[in-house]
Structure formats: structure tokens, C-alpha cells
Amino acid sequence: DQAVLAAYMPLGVEPGKAYDPEKVAKIDGKQVREIAQKIQGDWLRDITNQEIYDSVAPVIFQPKGETSLDALVATSITGPIGIPQEEAVYPQLVTTDGAPLNAQHDYVIRMSKDEMPPAKAFWSLTLYDLAEGFFIPNDRKKYSVGENGGMKLDEDGGIEIHIAAEKPEGVPEENWLPIERKDLDLGSQVRLYVPDLEKLTTWTPPKAEKVTAPQAGTAPETKQPDEASAVALDAKQIENLVRRSYQYVAMYNVNNKCADDQVKEWNKTLGKTELLDHTVQVIARPNNDTLYIASMLDLRKEPVILDMPAFDSKYVSLLVSGYDHYVTIPLASRLGDFQKPTKILFYTARTEGYNSEAVEGIDKVFEGTCDFLQATVRVM
């Protein structure tokens, strides 16, 4: 937190002081955008490197003090809302030739029975638009292969998953992820829910093999940045500012979009009764595996109590995060939770009229790090 405040001090953001626009440094908007785009591009490339992914995987989606700046930046870019490795891991799918996935080609991903993901609950493979992180629109609303999205194993217990513009002959519908033939970089996310962390150390994620030659396509339009303003901060200062801002910008956008567009207001809950599709663009890289029950909490004036029902499901977890992007999992089915209804009280150190005292009938008390929190239940 002190490093964030230090980065923002030249911009006139200091605790306890009034903001004076006449005394703050000017920023070169063009340079900020270029640096932000470079950081984004570097992470979208580097996260497909297994060694780099393994270095951040243990500390992504963790509470304050248990994560790192690299992990916060990486997840803010590749998908801001996720759960720690005890609940799920997110191996990246790469190609056999090392080139990025692109919709000008078709691909096949093969796994034998012995190569299947070591998940104690279930696993999935989901396809996205790499730059935006949204599902690939298609009439079948088929975005993932897995237990919820649909899959069909072969007679030996293995699977072939096809990413293709047209369904290849003999391939089960369940194992086909449709794309539109054009010049579009794709991202594919493997998810293992309640992974076997011991077996994971020796498991190798599958790779996508290209099966078609390049096809003609239209390159995406590149937007021109705004004209530059006066330079005040140097490139190193701007890069530090951008890196330390990513987590807040990502979560501000996610939480406010969810509160305004989905739940419609704060201190309300919205339970989805269907899996998400490509029309939902609140967040990059959503899953197509679980139902979401989202509560947007404003804890400034008073604590908020959520009544959690019991669930008879293979997988359930409660994720709590705020604008700072720190993640906590207060309840999870793998820990034996959700077998009976649970009342959980949320507050922060700044919540008015509440001093963390015990409240009759409350099963669990959760202290948040932000006044505005997202509490999201995932249900398989």
C-alpha cells in the first residue's frame, strides 16, 4: 500500500491532503497507454510459458500479504476474478509450434486417459478472444469442453478436442469448439477444480496442434492513441504507476459493472440460473463451468449479513475480493462447508457502528480490506 501511495504522490494523491490540480505532475497520455499496452502484451505472451506460470501460480488470487505485484498484474490482465490453487488452477494452453492460437487455423488437443487433468472435482477447457478475454460468439453457445460444457471421451477414456470453423467429420458435437475463420488471436484456458496438487507436479498440460493452413482474414483495426500532453513523469515512474494501478483499475471496472449492469445496486444478490454466454461481458475470461451467485457489498455505513444456503453439489466456493484485488475464500465445499445454511457477517475496520463484536445467530465474521466488496459463490 505504501508503494502505491508513493507512486501516486506526484499526481497529488496523498492521504489527508486536499487535491490541488495546479500542483500535480502532468502525464503523457500517449506514453502511459503505450506502456500499459506493452505490459499487457508481455503478460499475455509470458503467461503461456509454463515456467513463468508456475512461478506465479502459488500466489495468484491470495489474501493481502500472501501475493505479489507480478501475480496481481498477471491476473488483472488475463482474468481478474479467480480462486487460489487449493480451489482451482489455470494451466495455459499453448501450441505445439509455439505460435499463438489464431482463428485462421483449426487445432486439435489430444489427451489419453493417463494424460487427463488431475482434478478431484472436475476440469474444463474454455476458448476466448485473446485481447478482450470474452467467449467466442457462436449459434451453439458452445464455449467450453468439460463436465458442464459437455464432453465425450473415447472408448479408451481419452479425448480429442477440436477448435475449428466447421465441425470435423466424426468428431462428437460435445468436443467441438466453433470459431469464425478470421485473423483473431485466441486464448484457451484449462481449469482444474480442486486439483490434486501432488499429481499436478508431474502432469503436463496438453498442447494444441495446428491442423489447417493459414486462411485469408482481416487484420483487426488498430486504434490510434490520443496526442501526447506534456511529459513530467519519466518512463520508469510511469511503468511503476501502471503496474501498481492494474489491480485497482481491473477490479473497479469489474465490481462497478457487476453492481450497475448485473446486480443493479449495492447490497443486493443476483443468482444466475444458467451458465454465462458470450453476451455477458462484465469480466475477462469468465468460466462456463459454474453458476455464479454474486453479492455486491457496500460496508461503509453498516455491516452486511449474507445467508448462505446449503448446496448438494460437487463443487462450491465463496470468493471475496475488493477494489484492491486481494482474494479470500472463507467457505469451500472441499473444506466441508455448505453442508448446512451459514450466516456470514461482512465488515471493515471503517464500518460505522460495528467493532467486530460477536452477533447472536452469526456463524462466521469476515473483515474485508475494502469498503466495497464482491462476494461470489460458484456452484457446479
Secondary structure as UniProt FT lines:
FT   HELIX           2..8
FT   HELIX           9..11
FT   TURN            15..16
FT   HELIX           21..23
FT   HELIX           29..46
FT   TURN            47..48
FT   HELIX           50..56
FT   HELIX           57..59
FT   TURN            60..61
FT   TURN            64..65
FT   HELIX           69..78
FT   TURN            85..87
FT   STRAND          88..89
FT   STRAND          94..95
FT   TURN            96..97
FT   TURN            103..104
FT   STRAND          107..111
FT   HELIX           113..115
FT   STRAND          119..129
FT   TURN            130..132
FT   TURN            139..140
FT   STRAND          144..146
FT   TURN            147..149
FT   TURN            155..156
FT   STRAND          159..164
FT   TURN            169..170
FT   HELIX           173..175
FT   STRAND          176..178
FT   STRAND          185..195
FT   HELIX           197..200
FT   TURN            201..202
FT   STRAND          207..210
FT   HELIX           235..257
FT   HELIX           258..263
FT   TURN            266..267
FT   STRAND          268..271
FT   TURN            278..279
FT   STRAND          291..298
FT   STRAND          304..308
FT   STRAND          316..322
FT   TURN            323..324
FT   STRAND          327..332
FT   HELIX           333..335
FT   TURN            336..338
FT   STRAND          342..347
FT   TURN            349..350
FT   TURN            352..353
FT   TURN            360..361
FT   STRAND          364..367
FT   STRAND          372..379
//
